[in-house]
Amino acid sequence: MNDMDGSDSADSDTSPDFDAAGPDASGPDDRKLCDFCRLPCPTDTVTLERGSDVYEFCTEACRDAMLESDQAFTEYHGFRRIRTGVSGLDKFLPQGFPRNSFVLLANDEGARDDALRAELVWRALERDEPAAVVTFTEPPISVVEGFVSLDWNVLPYLESGQLHVVDCFTYRMDDRDRERMFERMDEWNRHIYSITKSVTQTVRDPTDAAEIHNKLDNCLEGLKMSDCGVVVIDSLTEFGTLVQPVQAYNFVKDVRADVCKGRFVPVFAGATFTGEEETFPHDLGYAVDGVVDMQVNGSIVEDTLIKRIRIRKMNGVLAIPEWVAYEFTAGKGLVTFDPIAEMDETYEGGGREEDGEHEGEDDERERPEGGSPGENHEFAEHGGG
């Protein structure tokens, strides 16, 4: 929202002046739009005269809100949609995704979901938004090293307090073990530790879901995180080994209600596939807003494991559920590619003839199940499945 005199409101991302909306604005279907909330007016409008202009509103509440605030929206922003910043996801979410979403990252072992979580955080930091990392499987130093391995320097964001860590890992070490860990650190890790310490909330008992929730809430309060930023949880699978199933389900539901729906902050939570699809957290699809599948597939290219990703579900927006192959590159993050096309380029270089094989045998290469040579290229072009 913007003030009537054109000065920016502190907590909005909408519009120019009250007058800029104009009394004659209409939507793409030629229906009249409310001059406050910018939604179509399905019934007779409520009017307001201001000088020589007549403004129309869908409700008296919108008219009164305009009078009280002298501000107006330029477009509807309920359940605001944003981009993840990850090209391999945004390509298949053309409308973005609702900011109040809890998204499950369901992954196979080796799918590098840790790198995807790191990129989600990095892209938020690049947008000058805060971020919080909840870690069950790594100490905070290792979390930072994960960013550094991708050429993303998060040290300035840790020092400024824009990035926080909720540590659910080091409870495994008693005070003596922590001292030993610090003594064994080299100079570089001690440097990271000194920067990370002040922005780390340490959970003493991760079997107490209420303590984790409270530490996370303290973290978000410190970051003033409301309608901005992102939270990532490294492993709901690990969390599920610490508590009873009913506690695990309630924790996810409570975080979704408090953080996603209450603060309008998205949560991305990892869950490694274990083969038991009807157990926590792999049967959470009904309770979350989005599901991203990360698969390691051995049937696309012979003797090669290909990582693939798709948006299985995303409530409230258009999601294209197509598989696409990916890898992670330092500095760039998730990069998609066409494994079939790259394989064809390799064979076009003449490698097969050098082995004494004959032209035309390319068609015998292993392809996706049930696929023909023509279908295989279509599969690659459209990203899979």
N, C-alpha and C positions, 0 to 999 in steps of 0.2 A: 504494500500500500504506500501511496505517496500523499504528502500533504497537499491541501488545496492550493497553497502558494507555490508549489513545485519543489519544496525542500524534501529530502529523503527522510522517510521514517526509519527508525533504527533497526527494526526487526522484520523487514519485509523484503519481498523480491517481486513486487508488482510494479506500480505504474507511475506514469507522469501525473500531471495535475488533475484535480477534480474536473476542471473544465475540459481537459483534453479528451475525456471520454465522449463528451458531446451528447446532445439529446437525441441524435438520430442514428446512433450505432445500432447495427443489426448483425445477427449471426450468419453463418454460411447458408442456413436454410431460410434466411429472410425473416426469421422470427425476431421480435424485439428482445434485446438483452437488457436486463436490469442494469441501471447506471451505477449500482453499488457492487453487487456480487458478481455481475457479468454472466449470470445464468439466464437462459431463455425464459420469457414471461408467458406461462401457459394460460393465464387468465387476464382479466382487465388490470391495467397497471394503476399504481398509486403515484400521483404526480407531485412535483415540488417545483415551485417557480423561484428562480434565482436571477434577478435582473431581467434581462430580456430572454433568458433561456428557460425552457421547461424540461425538467428531468423526470424520468419515469422509472419506477421501481416495481419489483415483483411482489413485495410485501411492505406493510407499514414498518416492520422491523428494519428492513434495509434503508427505508427513508429516514427513520429515526437514527440509525447508526451513522448515516451520512451527516446528519445535522450535528450529532454529538462529536464526531471525529474530524469532519471536513476532509475526509480521505475517501479514496475509491480504489477498487481493484480494476486492473485492465483486463484480467482474465480470471477464470475460475481456478482456484488453487486448492480445493479440497483434496486431501490425500495426495499431496504434491508428488509429481513424478520426477525422478532424477536419473542420471546416467551413472553406471558403475565406473566408467572410465576404462574398463577392460574391453578391448576391441572385440575379442572372441565372444563376449557375452552381449555387448551392446548391439552387435550386428543382428542378433536374433531377438532383441527386445527393442523394436523400432519406436515404441512409445515410451521407452524407459521403464522404470519399475516404481511402484508406490513407495514413498519414503518410510511408511509405517509397516514394512514387511519383515518377517522372520524367514530367512532363506536357509534351507538345509543343503549343504554341499556333500552329497552322497558319493563317496569315492572308493575305487579299488586301491589296494596297496600298490604303490609306485606311481600313482596318478599325479603326484606333486601338488596336492591340495594346499600344502603349506605355502607354496609359492603363490598360489591364487589368492589366499588370504592376505599374504604380504602385499600383493599388488592392489587389492581392494583398499587396504589401509593407505598405501602410498598415494593412490589416486585421490583419496579424500584429503590427505595432507597437501597435495598439490593444489587442491581447490581451496586451500586455506581453511579447512574444516578440521575439527578435533577428531581423535580416534582413540579407541581403547581395545587392548588385546587381552583376552582371558586365556591363560595358558595352563593346561593340565599336564602336558607331555614334555615341556622344556623349561629350563630356568630362564629368567629374563635376559641374561647375557646371550643365550643361544637364540632367543627371539630376535635380538638386535643383529646378531651375526647372520641370520637368515635374510634380513634386508640388505646387509652389506654384501652378501654373496651375489645379489642381483644388481649390484652397483647403485643401490639406493641408500644414501646417507641420511639416516634418521636422527643422527646425533643432535643437530640443531633443533629438531622438533621435540626431542626429549628434554633438552636444556630449557626450551621456552615453555614446556609444560603442555604442548599441544598434543603429545602422544603419551598415554598412560598404559601401565601394565597391571593386570590383576593376576598375581602369582599364586597358582594353586598347585605348584610343583615342589617347591623347596620345603614343604611341610615334611617331606620324606627324610630330611636331614635334621638331626638335633643340633643344639648350639655348638657342640664340639665339632660335628661334621661340617657345619657352616664355616667355622674358623679354619678348619683344614682346607676346605675348598678355596677360601680366600688366599691362604698361604701358598697354595699350588698354582694360583693364577699367574700368568705372565704379565708383563707390564701393560700390554694392549688390553687384556681382559679386565685388569684392574681399572683401567681408564674407562671402559664401557660400564663397569659396575658402579663407578663413582657418579657417572652421569645418570644412570638408570635408577639408582637407589631412591632418589627423591620423588620419582613419579611412579613408584611401585607400591601397590596395595597388596600386602602379603596375607594370604588366607591361612590361618593356623590349622584349621580342620576342614578340608574339602568334603568330608563326609557329611558336613552340616550345610545343606543347601541354603538355609537361611543366612548363614555367614557369608557365603559366596555372593548371594543376592545383595546383602547389605554392603559388602565391599565394592561391588560393581556400582551400586547406587551412590556411594560416597565418591567414587571415581567420576561418575557422570555429573554429579553436583559440582565437583571441583572444576570440571571442564565446562560447566554451564551448558551442557549438551542438551539442547531442545530444538527440534526441527533442524538439526544440522549434525554432521559427523557420522561415524560408523562404529559399530562394535563387531569384533570377530571373536569367535570361540574356537580354539584349535581342535578339540576332540570331545564330542558328546559320547563317543564310544568309551573313552577312558573314564569320563565322569560316570557313565552307567555301571562301571565295575566297582565304583566306590559306594554306591547307595542302592537301596531297594528300588525296583522298577517304578512303583507308584511315586516315590520321591523324585525320581528322574523325570517322569512325565510332568509332575506338578511344577518342577523347576523350570522346564521349558515353557510351560503355559504361563507361569508367573512372569518370567522374563519377557515373553512376547507381550503380555498385557501391560506391564509396567514400562518397559523400554520402547517397544515398537509402537504400541497403541497409545500409551500415555505420554511419551516424549517425542514421538514421531522420529525415532532413530532406528535405522535398519540394523538387523543383526544377521551376520553370516556365520553359521556354525558347521564345523566339519564333522563328518561321521564316516568312518572307514567300514566298508562292506565286509562282513564276516561270514556270509553265507546263510545266516539265519534271518530271513526277511520278515518274519513275524515277531521279532523281538526289538526292544529299544536299542538304538534309535531309528531303526530302519522302517518301522511302521508308523513313523511320525507324519507321514504325508498329509493325513487328515487334519493335523493340528498346526501346520505351518502354512505360510503364505506362498512360498516358492520352494522348488526342488531343482537343484542343478546336479546332473549326473556327470561324473568324471570316471571314465572307463579305460582300462588297459586291454586292448583287443589284439589277439594274435591271428585273426582270420583274414585280415585285409591284405597284408603282404606276407608272403611265406617267410618263415623263420625270423619274423620281426614283430615286436610289440609296438603297437601304435596307440598313443594316448588320444582319446576322443572326449568331447564335451558336448552337452546339449542342455537346453532348458526344458525340463520335463513339465514344469508347472510354474506359473506365476499369476497369482490372483490379480484381477482388476485391469490387466493390460493384455495386448496382443503378444503372445510368445510363440516363436517359430521353433517347434521341437525337432530340429534336425541335428544329426551328429556332425561334428567337424573335428578334424585332426588338429592337434596343437603340440607345441613345445614351449619351454620358457627360455628366453634369451636375456642375458644380463643387460640391464639398461632399458630394455623394451618390454619385458614382461611376457605375457601370454601371446604367442604368435601362431596364427593358424596357417595351415598349408594343405596341399592336395597330395597325399602320399602316392596315389596312382600316377598322377602327372609327373611327379619327380622320379618315380620308377621308370616311366616311359622315357624320360629324358636320359636316364642312365643307359637304357638299352639302345637308344638311338645313337649313343656315342660309339657303338660297335663292339661293346664288351662281349656280346653273345657270340658273334662270329669268330672272335679270337679264340673262343672255347670250342670251335668246331661245330656249333649249332647252326641250324638252318633258319632262313627267314621264314616267318609265319608261326614259329613256335612260341612267340610272345603270347599267343592266345591261350597257351596252356598254363600260364602263370596263375597262381591261386588268386581267386577273386572272392568277394563277399558271397556268402552262401546263396545259391540259386541264381547268381549273376552271370550274364553273358558278357562278351567283350564290350558291346555297345552299352549295356546297362552299367558296366563298371565305370565308364567315363562319366555317365550321368550321375552315378553315386558320388564320384569325386567332386563333380561340379557343384552339387547341391549340399555337400557337407556330410553325407553319410546316410546310414540307416535306411 
